[in-house]
Amino acid sequence: MSNRQPFPQAQNSLQVRHYLISGRVQGVGYRRFAEKQARQLQIGGWVRNLADGRVELVAEAEVTGLEQLEVALRRGPIWAAVHELRVRQVVSQDSGSLPREIFGRWEPGEFTVQTDGETAVTEILESK
């Protein structure tokens, strides 16, 4: 059991969003860019490349932090060219209905670059 406490103001205001980013987003430092932005904004979650050329990202934070992250994700690093950013609202970790075996666990502000994946988690969920 972790002795870390959630942000005091975030008891019911945290949201989890799932992003699929397409365009020239692999081989240009996009994941590290996303990780840096998320850590600066104290956003929890992860980012990874997908086999089809997209980048997948899951982020948990207050709405204002997620909005700031989305602005950065649409821009991307200098060599990236974002063509599409798909966003999907996911039920929060705290509600107990987030599929943790697929999305994983993280503490507030803990953001990681994960191993590349074959299929986006939402496509796995939709196929079940």
Secondary structure, 3 states (H helix, E strand, C coil): CCCCCCCHHHCCCEEEEEEEEEEECCCCCHHHHHHHHHHHCCCEEEEEEECCCCEEEEEEEEHHHHHHHHHHHHHCCCCCEEEEEEEEEECCHHHCCCCHHHHCCCCCCCEEECCCECCCHHHHHHHC
